[in-house]
């Protein structure tokens, strides 16, 4: 009986096959000896171009920076540089983020505050901390009167501005109230920094409610840029020279998977 192999063999002469109901018999099989060795077939390799990386516009609370504005782009670039590891020389911000975010995120969500506001405590107290010259303190840097107005105890015995959970609840209430006034999250962030009264005056005086086009004091004018920069270095630490804690890397990965 002849054996049949899976790969190609040299052509053989047609065999005479007698067919019986019970048996199949090959009466003759004759192979030709190839005159020369047949070269194996070459599989064509098709190069597939990697998809182009889409540059996602920088944004805060889903409000993107104005496109094509060179002044805004220059300010953003300068701010990102100030938040790079080359300038800060510490992984402390990422360590605090890994510790604080699990507490802050669900509270902001419950009050309908965009998640990007979780970077505010890192900007307010994560870099320097302590009490400001004007008396603001705690994770969200509340002034004593404002803190009391939103339910925090501030006296000689206790200061709940230093309680992450309670101060975040107070901040969420304040941010929600600011949004009822301004209706725009970038203006809310700016008003948090400079005060709602001052912000309303500037909007009326300048007849302008686009934060990126307004003329504000130096600190407030750069405040939203700081928040966006903080967001970038926390979400993409390696890109900016950091080596983030494992806890934060796991957290970032979980957040990505939740969005898929």
Order of alpha helices (4+ residues) and beta strands (2+ residues): beta-beta-beta-beta-alpha-alpha-alpha-alpha-alpha-alpha-alpha-alpha-alpha-alpha
